[in-house]
Amino acid sequence: MRKICFTLLVTVIVVPPLQAQLRIGNYKEAIYGMDISPDGHTLAYAVSDSLFLWSLEAQKSASGFQLGSTGKILSVDYSEKGDKIAFGIADSTVLIFDLYQKKTIHKLNGAGGVITSVKFSPDDSFLAAACSNHCIYLWETNNIAAMTKLEGHNGDVTDIEFLDSTHLAACDGEGKILIWNLPAYNIESSFKANNRWTRDIIKNKKQQLISCGDDAMVRCWEFDRNYFPRLISSKRLGTNWLISLDLQGDEFTGAVSMNKRIYVNSVFGKYRFYAGSIILKILFVPETVPFKVIYTTLDNGIFLLEAESMKLN
């Protein structure tokens, strides 16, 4: 009897493990502030006293500049035109960097505490700074030497957001949000947003305001013509302090918590990711599907994270 032998050829395809995240730069230290340019092409972030620009398309550093800062940079904000970047510093100063001149053009003094947040108005006519001394400082960009001090909060002002070119929302350590009328320099409305501290606020495309805070709640508010609020929705993300949040359209709401986790709430469910370090800020990368986020940490630098690397419940 003739024995017939068959040789079975098996092709083994080795699939490389999914890269959970991409480290931006080679920094393993605290990075507090970052912002994405209005055209969505460039990430700006600060390390020590330096500004770094990172191309979101090429995913590599574009350039770096010395700022001349003497304290920790806690906040970064692009102007609406994208030609300037403002920096809020822990030593009570605000810097304005001109991207065309490639140098710091203004160092603004006069605040009395830690600058926690800086924001340009939508028409770039104002620059506002939130401060730990319960105050907001305001400059008109066409008269940068003159500073206005807004007093009315009873806790550290933790974040600010322009609702339009003449109205500024500010949240604080009492869990309140105050709406400021800038031409009149007075308070239009004041309301309780979160238990304990409200940490971050952001405006959506519908001109509604989203808040997050120490009660792990994300709340959405809309305003009437007199800027009085109405609560639209309230959702819990996690079980711990929510420090920072960002939005991508109406589909995704991202927040980071003191328990070292990233949460993204969506119509598809809730995405989760454990970063292993305390996270300070989150930003969605514009026009990515389904989404990508960038987050900064207290002791391990800055990372780019894709949705596919997160757990979806």
N, C-alpha and C positions, 0 to 999 in steps of 0.2 A: 504494500500500500504506500502510495506516495504522499508524503506529508507536505501540505501547503502552508507556508508561513506568510503572514501579512505584517507589514510594518506600518504602524499607525503614527503618522506625523501630527504632533500636537503643537500648535502655535500658541505660545503664552504671551499675552499682552500685559505688560507691566504698566499699571496706571500710577503715575506719581501722586503722592498724597496732596490733597488740596491745601494750598498755602492759606493759612488762617488770616494772616494780615501782613502788610508790607510796612516795614519801618521807614519812616521819612527822616532822612539825615542819619547821623551816627550819634545822636544825643541820648543819654540815659540820665536825664535830670528833669526837673519840673519845667513844664511849658504851660503857661497859663492862658495866653491870649493868641488867637489866630482869627483870620477872616479870609474869605474868598472874594476875588475881584468881581466887580459888577458884570463883566463879560463872561465870568465863569471859568476863566482859563488858568488863573494863578492863585495859589495859596500863599498867604503872607503869615509868618509866625515869628516870634521873637525868642531868642535864647540869650540869657545874660543881657548884654547891652548891644546886641546885634539883631538886625532884621534879615530874615532869609525869605527868598521868593522861590517857590517850587512849582514847576510846570505840571498841571494836572493831566495834560494830554501826553506829554513825554515821560511823566513820572520820574522827573529828576530835577535837581536844583538848578535854578536859572541864575541866581546871583545872591550876594550877601553884602550888607552894608553896616558900618558902625553907626550907632545912633547917638552916642554920648550920654547914655542914661546912667544914673547913679543909684538906681534901685531896681527892684524886680518889676518887670513889665507884666501887668495883670490883664490888660485889655488892648485889643487891636481892632481898628475899624477903617475900612476903605471909604473915601469920599464917593459920592454918587457918580461923579465923572471918572473916578478911577485914577486920578492923577496924584492924589495925596493919601497918606495913611496917618491916622492919629493913634497915639499910644498913651494908655493910662498907667502911671507909675506908682509904685508903693510909697515913694518918697514925696508924694503930694504934687508932683509935676505932671504936665501933659506935654507931649512932643508931637509936632507935625512934621512929617517927612515928605518931601517933594520927589516924586518918582522921576520926573524929567530932569531936575537938577541933581538928583541922586545925593541928596543931603538933607539933614534936619534944618528946617527953615524957621521954626518957632519952638521955643521952650517957654511954656506958660506956667507961671508960679502964682501963688496966692491962695491955693486951697489949704485946708487945715487938717487933712487926714489922708488915709490911703485912697487912691483913685481906683475904684472897683470896676468902672465901665466908662467907655467913651463912645459917642455916636455923633456922626454928621446927620443933619437934617436932610430930607429927600431932595431939596433944592440946593444943598451945600451952603445955605445962608447962615446956619448956626452950627456950632460945635458944643456939645453938652458933655459934662463929666459927672458921674455919680461918685459920692465920697462917703467914707466911713464915719464922718463927723455929722451925719444926718442931713447933709446939704447937697445941693446940686449947683454946679458952676457952669455958666453959660457965656459963650463968646460969639459975637457976630463976626463972620469970617472976613467981612470988608472993613472991620475995625477991631482987629484981633487984640489990640492993646487994652481995650475996655472989657472988664469982666463983671458979670452980674451974679450975685449969690442968691439962690432960692432956698428959703427956709420954711419948713412945714412938716417934715418927717420927724418922728420920734424914735427912729431906729436907723441903723446903718442903711444907706441907700445901696442896694445890691446890684440893680440893673436898671437901664433906661431904654426906651424905645419910642421913636417918633411915630405918632399916629398919622400926622401930616406935617406940613412945613411950619405950622404954628402951634401944635399941641404935642406935648411930651408926656408919656406914661413913665412912671418911676415906681419900683417896688422896694420894699424895705424889710428890716428885721422884725417888725411887728406883724408881718404877714399882710400888709396893706399895699394897695396901689393908689397912687395919687395921679390925677390928670392935671397937668399944668398948661395954662394959657400963656404962651410966651410973649405975645405983644403986650399983655396986661401984667405979666409976671405974677399971676395969682392962680389959686387952685380952683378948677372947674368942678371936680368931684373927687371923692375919696371913698374907698370901699375895702372890705376885708376879702382877701383872695385866698389865703392859705392859713392853716393853723401854724403857729410859730412863724418861721421865716418864709418869705417868698424869695426864691433864689434867682429866677430868670423869667423874662417875659419876651415875647416875640409876636409880631403882627403877621397875620396870614393874608392871602390874596383878597379875601372878602372884607378886609379892614377890621377884622375882629382881633382881639388880643388873647393870647394863650399864656397862661402862667403855670409855674411849677414851684414846689417848695418842700418843706420838711415833713409834710404829711403824706408825701408820695403821690399827691394828686396833681393831675393836669386838668386845668379848667379853661374853658373858652368863654369869652365875654364879648358882647356886642354893645354898641353905644348909640344912643339917640342923638338928635341934633344938638343937644345941650351937654353931650358927653357923659350922661348918666348911664351906668352899666346895667346889663341884663345877662344873667348866667344862661349860657346855651347848652353846655355839656360839662360833665365832670367824670373823669376816669382815673382809676388807680393804676400806676405803673410801678410794680415792685412793692417793697415793704419798708424802704429806707428813704432818707433824704434824696430828693431829686435836685441836682446841682445845676444842670444845664439842659436846654432843650433846643431842638431845631425842627423845621418842617420841610417836607418836599411835596409841594402842591397840597391837595386835600387828601392824598392817599397815605402818607406816612408821617407819623409824629415820633421823633426820636428823643430820648432822654437818658441821662447817665445818673447813676446813684452812688451813694457813699459805700454801698456793698460791692463796689468794683464791677458792676454790671452795666451793660448797655441794653436798653429796651427800645424796640421800634414797634409801635402799634400801627396796624394796617387793616385794610379790608380783608386781607387774606389770613389774618391772625396776628399773634404777637411774636416778634423775633426777640431772641435773647442771646447775649454773649458775655462770658466771664473774662475780663481783661487781666485779672491778677494784680492790678495796681489801682489805686484811687484815681478816678477819671475826673478831669476838671472841665472839659468842654467838648461838645460834639457839633459837627457840621455835616450836612449832606453835600455830596458832590453833585453839582447841577447836571441834569439831563443824563442820568445813569439809570439803567433798567436792570432789575427792579430798583436797586439803589446801592450806593456806596456811601460810607461815612468816614470821616476823619475824626480822630479823637486824641486829646492830649492827656497826659498823666502827671501825677505828682512826683514820680521818681523814676520814670522809664521812657521818657521822650514822647514821640508822636507817631501815630499809625494810621494807615489806610486799611479799611475793613470792608469786605464785600458781603452782600446779603447772603450769598450761598454758604458763607462760613458761619452763619448764625443758626441757632436752633429755632425752628418755627413750630409754635404750638397752635 
